[in-house]
Amino acid sequence: MYDPDRKNFTILVVDDEMVIRDVLEDFLSSEGFNVVTVSNGQLALEELEEEHYDALLSDLMMPTMTGIELIEEVNRRGYEIVTIIMTGYGTIETAVQAMKIGAFDYILKPFKMEEVLQVLKRCFERQALQQENINLKETLNIYKISETIASSRNVHEILSEILQASLDEMDADYIALQTFEEFSIPDLFEERFKLESLRGAFSLNLPEMRAALASSGSIIAEGLEINKYITLTQAELVPVSLMATTLRVSNITLGFLTALSFSKKTHFREGHRKFLSILGTKAASSLENFRLIDELKEANRELTEANQAIQENFRQTILGFARAIEQNDPYTRGHSDRVAQYSRMIAENLDLGDQFVEDITFAGQLHDIGKIGISPQKLNKAGKLNAPEIRMFRRHPEMGKRILEPIPFMRHLIPGVYCHHEKYDGTGYPQGLKEEEIPLMGRIIAVADTYDAMTSDRSYRKALSFDVALDELKRNSGTQFDPDMVVAFLGAIGKRKSL
């Protein structure tokens, strides 16, 4: 609402009668208003081009340009000013015509000074309401930007929303956002133009602006003062108002947001500074969040790479142990690698997916790692094993499980290592599982392991032929082996044989 303590409302009085102008200037000045008077409409337009006014008091009947024509031209040029008509020819038609073209009110001559004051008070009350509407609109735009920030993962989308809101709400001709490269946002520069013709017509003096903002946090410059902050490439272009505010977060200045006007009707004020400051804060928060996210992603990438390197080292170490078991036995050398390949062939033939194929291959390489605790003499024994030796050999799946359990990224391989000696009919070891109770990895490796054992020379017998080994798999399908795994192996080995 109208604040009687405010002393800086500026009023432009237009009347061809000097007495009227002088009287209004004396009275309104005594009431605390800033008053400028001119004698005709053309001079009024020239004055409005140079300065900002809050209200226009214009006579209706003047030479060259009437009050109605003056208000129409003011509206056409888009000046934000309240207009009031003064007339000695008061009729209903005059009032209606004035209101139709946007005049706030009209005053009949001769007028009382208190009447003029009351009309001005009402007009400034209306300005206050309009400002409240503008503030509400700004608040809605800020809310909209906040929603964009909350929902978007693209920093350029967020900055674009902030720049466009600044351009629209401040009625600026140019908006720019500059960040400092030392804050891991390398030379980010975004800008918006109201008119495309302004592109290339000037450039910001960024070092000068950065130095000024370092001490004050914001800049409001008018007229010639703007020239130290911009460089014009079009001499006819005249800057009117410039405003800039820092992008700050956690007491760190990431950059700045700049607004520029070349229009006489747009002069940036304190309200604009607050609005731009709020948007600058939101832009800074967004930039900082994305910077932190990028740092987190980089740290996570480095950690992932380090973990992968550790896992690969562990993998090679465990694999080295598994192969070391076979190095002293010419009969079993290469056995685990062959079991791994046969297991891979079965998994591929069953179309179990790339990841499972890789896992079953590695599980096949490690399936006998539990034998690491068995002496080479026992592993290479030519004769028949006695009961204690059989019990010792049958513990190797359990030993393999114990070796892998403490290693998190290898635990998913345990079913293949622990269950490859289970039998489909439930007579296997170490748990006596049957049919679907046996994990898929165990059922696959059981076929691959037995086939390689049958087709390899051992200390106690010669290798069986290819056909005999396949007949054995078929004969034991449904008892020792899962029939589906046997079919898959036969199909895979048949394809390889035909190549």
PyMOL commands that set and color helices and strands:
alter all, ss='L'
color gray80, all
select helices_A, chain A and resi 18-30+41-50+67-77+92-100+113-151+155-169+181-183+196-198+206-216+223-228+270-327+335-349+354-366+369-373+376-379+387-394+396-404+408-418+435-437+440-454+466-475+483-498
alter helices_A, ss='H'
color red, helices_A
select strands_A, chain A and resi 10-14+34-38+55-59+82-87+105-108+174-179+189-193+202-204+218-222+230-232+241-249+252-261
alter strands_A, ss='S'
color yellow, strands_A
deselect
rebuild
show_as cartoon
